[in-house]
């Protein structure tokens, strides 16, 4: 299982959090809080889990509070990557009631969404723990939130496929088709362009394509939408020459059987595009 990553740096968090606060505060700020709560009022609150899960997103939640009130801080009791049960206290705040109430929803939105991603990821990771396969996420992320969601996957014990289009070459079926249909020519072009530091992976749909690809030295091969029997044959044919990634139609109910075929990686867009939020709430104490 991948280790829990450090918090995202402020230079990445700040524009994301500012955008979230801006859409909530609008042009006039928190009308309800400003109308009903005096500036001198203090509150002591906890953020607590309502459902079991894995915590992620505390860096974004804490940054939200800092932007609303630099004098306040979120005291963390269950750090990112921690397992929580219903009622567990994740963090505490003590200070200006106005600041807490204004920051509340944005903080909980980040924490609930990202903890949901981490929770679903941990379920996938646990399902394949008896195998060598590693669970990886994809680029199927919420626009603008990729850094947050990919970090949440790591908080859940998974890891990342490409972060973006610019950090590795992944040749898919449409690339091959646009190059005239030749796997050999497409890989040759990729190698000529990539230099020695960039990884090249190629997607194949059949065992025949796999055999052709292996002749031309990719760094990894993605096995797309293959049956379990075909995956097992692909693992045997490859014989450890390159890492193999299974992808396509991966679900929590199927991932263990896919891992048992002997593939090295299993990628799933569902980790980020279909994770339900973890229910978390703010309670006055």
Buried (B, 14 or more C-beta within 10 A) or exposed (E): BBEBBEBBEEEBBBEBBEEBBEEBBEEEEBEEBBEEBEEEEEBEBBBBBBBEBBBBBBBBBBBBBBBBBEEBBBEBBBBBBBBBEEEBBBBBBBBBBBBBBBBBBBBBBBBBBBBBBBBBBBBBBBBBEEBEBBBBBBBBBEEEBBBBBBBBBBBBBBBBBBBEEEEBBBBBBEBBEEBEEEBEEBBBBBBEEBEEEBBBBBBBBEBEBBBBBBEBEBBBBBBBEBEEEBBBBBBEEBEEEBBBBBBBEBEEEBBBEBBBBBBBBBBBBBBBBEBEBBBBBBEEE
